[in-house]
Amino acid sequence: MHLFRKNSLLLSVFLLITVTVNLNGQSSSFRIVGYVPNWINVSSFALNFNYKQVTHINYAFQNPNSTGDLVDSNTGLTILIEKAHQNNVKVLISLGGAGSVDVPVKTYYQDLISTSAKRAGFIHKIVIYLNKFKLDGLDVDEEGPAINSYYGTFIKQLADSLKPQGKLLTAAVGWGAENIPNSCLPLFDWVNLMAYDYKGNWNLSDPGQHSPYWFAQQMIKAWKIRGVKKENLCLGLPFYGYGFYKTPGSFNYVDILAKYPDAWQKDQVGDTIYYNGMSTIWKKTKLAIAETSGVMLWELSNDVKSDKSLLKVISATVDSLKTSTSNTLQKPKGISIYPNPAGNELFIDHLNSLKTSSIEVLNLLGELKKTFQPENGKDKINRIDISSLANGTYICRLNSPEGNFSGLFIKE
């Protein structure tokens, strides 16, 4: 797990597939899993976070010493678990991370799972740790050379110990994942796909998008080929980017916005920083709903709390798809929502392909701002007055007996 146009939207709208969803794990299989790193002020984060926007939190990271004791920071973990549980959000501890590939931690891992006796002792200490903090499960995020020939056996014995206690067992997969044996994949409750870091500032001579849409598609396909079912996949979304040329380094989304206020509309700013803006996050969330059972976010503290929030885009996208039917509905033919960005008016054409009962405009908090009764028909153009809306990003939702279809648009 890594630490970190406007014009392209013209005359376009992302019409979404309907699913039955509900946040906070209530009658839903769609997950929103967010990582919280232990190097931030976790206590302050825990007291100010809106837990209604996620279903699970992974506290990152824990790693062992030579005897298998988990010795990384637990600062703020207790208050985070308390607040999360009050809001029906489950909390897992994440084992590994980038630190798992560095000496001496890598050496500790390789030794601790190298024999049956050592594995049993290490797993016993993990179970004690989970129970001590009243955690809901374990996320295994070992990467690169930390994944050795004993990994599969380690996961099998972890599952044997955790599942009878009702604990979750998940994995984050990216660098080095080709060394994970397929035989242990069914043991995970779900697999978090790290669909980012395709490129990065470790190679400044090869700039480009580190988390392109096609890369997400490719990872989903690859893990399905390996046998992981849709209901056991979560698509990873980045809340950070990489800079090249005159601005090398890694950049949190909140810092990118502070320097480039219009960055939320783009995926590339400056000279040159690549990341995922609101439109791409929206599109990937749509992909996740269609092809997986959730999204995973690295990481929550990188986001902003304004209407430019990436988490709000994700949460509102999921919320906008709530419907009374579980049937998968395809994009209606011929429907156009334009212009995008919009000024004081929004237009919707050709509602003849969908028996629309109402048109709603919601903000990214999921709050209803406008409702309109549509005129259905092949040649009908529905004109929506949005002059009273503040500038920002909104969802236009078309409701029908067949399902709900939502589109993202910008008011400016």
Secondary structure, DSSP 8 states (H G I E B T S, - for coil): -----TGGGTT-----------STTSS---EEEEEEETTS-HHHHHHH--GGG-SEEEEEEE-B-TTS-B-S--TTHHHHHHHHHHTT-EEEEEEESGGGGSTTHHHHHHHHTSSHHHHHHHHHHHHHHHHHTT--EEEEE--GGG--TTHHHHHHHHHHHHGGGT-EEEEEE-TTGGGS-GGGGGGSSEEEE----SS-TT-TTS---SS-HHHHHHHHHHHHHTT--GGGEEEEEESEEEE-TTS-EEEEHHHHHHH-TTGGG-SEETTTEE---HHHHHHHHHHHHHHSSEEEEE-GGGS-SSTT-HHHHHHHHHHHT--S--S-----TT-EEE-SSBSSEEEEE-GGGS---EEEEEETT--EEEEE----STT-EEEEE-TTS-SEEEEEEEEETTEEEEEEEEE-
